[in-house]
């Protein structure tokens, strides 16, 4: 089974672009056409303590995504 490349190309996206108004920029649609995934950042109106917890989770997930990238075959040959 081939991995979904979007799991290895992740954009951190502000909430206002994930949930845009009807005439706003839809970041998910833009990223999908480029085969990128997204992680949603907390909305600007989140209380600071909640936003901090959400950002900590996003940071951890982004780090795990980066550290779990598969090695290219060229790295595995001697």
Secondary structure, 3 states (H helix, E strand, C coil): CCCCHHHCCEEEECHHHHCCCCCCCCHHHHHHHCCCEEEECCCCCCCHHHHHHHHHHHHHHHHHHHHCCCCCHHHHCC
